[in-house]
């Protein structure tokens, strides 16, 4: 049994999702593993980012929101994060709400000068599809090899600081992990590296999200979004549906509502002001759409969070000196 240190994490450690979350990687070794113990007394916050990420809950259970889906997870599941879609932990229960977060830019694995075969390692991130669940369950017998690779990677990373040999080992173990995850995909998808390379290099959703989050309070049309990516409206709508699994209008409405829910939990702004700030000129219409999406009114969401905060434990768990991962 291998022992690792966990560090505490709370919502204050996360930047606002309007501009995306930026991670400063070491330019000589752009890779990180964080072992985190989550603070349950803070409201959830969705975020998005350029880098790729794998989330592995090490204890407890909960739900993870990603795009239009809410995925239940348990300890030792392996979740592939769709990084450009708003995502984040929504609930995390149990005595030990801990997780491992593996993060790296795509070019760490498959840069512009990489061989075509290298792109297959990124297939789990770019070839999920609307029907595919981006989570590998702990009780699946095929996940045992993934767990072994994760443990080798984590062990190597804890000793790798400024050690080129061990950093090389980390990359080998990361590639092993990605290979095992990619092998779970069907063969036709895994054997199409050129399409994966195209999606890695395009980064178009990144540009689009920056535009959307910067202008949520404004009226945004399909034409506005299409022009941001220098596409025709018809091309953009097909591209967006393929990339996100949603229509643009549905996706934009969800972004507005999730931003509103975040403001209801984290601020004392009046509901009318919040509805206007996320692009709803008519508060009664905002109330109806909000209730249809969350099955609660805006005031019920705010009241529920206030009541929860009032009864939440007043302490915040400090980082454990050591904790068991496995």
C-alpha positions, 0 to 999 in steps of 0.5 A: 500500500503506497502512501501519499500526501493530500492537500486541501482544496476549496472553491477559493482556489478556482478562478471564475469560469468566465475566462477559463482556468489557466494552469502554469505548467513547468515549461520543461516538464508540463505535467502535474498530479494533484492529490486533493481533499475537497472542502464540502462547505463551498458551493460547486463552480463549473470551469473549463480550461485548455489543458487535458485532465483526468479525475480519479476519486480516491475516497467518497462518492458524488456527482460530476457535471460535464457539458449537459450530463451529470455523472455519478462517481465512486472511489477508484472510478476514472473520469476523462474530463471534457476540458472545453465544456463547463464541468466540475464536481457537483457533490462529494460525500463521504468521510474522505472526499479525496481525488487525484487530478492529472493535468497536462497540455495536449502537446505534451503527448502529441505536439505539432511534430509528433508522429501520427501514431502519437495522436491515438493516445489522446483519443479518450479526450477527443473521441467520446461522443454524446452516447459514450460515458467518459467514465471507467467504473472501478468495478469493471474488471478491465479497469484493474490494469488502469489502476495499476498504471495510475499507481505506477504513475503517481509513485514516479511523479512524487519522486520526479522533481527536477530528476530527468530520469524519473520525469521520463518515467512519468511520461512513459507511465502516462502514455501507458495509462492513455494507451489503456484508456484509448484501447477501451474505445472501439477500434475504428475510432482509435485508428483515425489519428488525423481527425484527433490531430485536427481537433487538438490543433484547432482549439476553436471551442476555447476561442468561442467560450471566451467570447460567450463568457465575456458576453453572457449579459448580451444578446448572442446570435448564431451569426455572432458565434459563427463569425467568432470562428470565421464560419458560416452559420450552417457550418458552425451549427454542424460543427458545434453539434458535433463537438458538444452534442447540443444545439448552440441555442440550448448550450448557450441557455444552459451556460446562462442558467448555470452562471445564474445559479452560481451567482445565486449561491455565491452573491447576495445580488437581487434575482432581477439583477442576476437574470439581467447579468446573464442575458435575460431581459424578462425576469418572469421568463428567466424564472420559468426557464430556470425552474424548468432546468433545475426543478427549483426556482431561483429563490429556492436555490438561494434559500437552499444554499443559505440553509446548507451553509448555516448548518455546515460544519464550521471547521475546514479539514486540514491536509492529512500528513499521509493518506492511502491511495489505492 
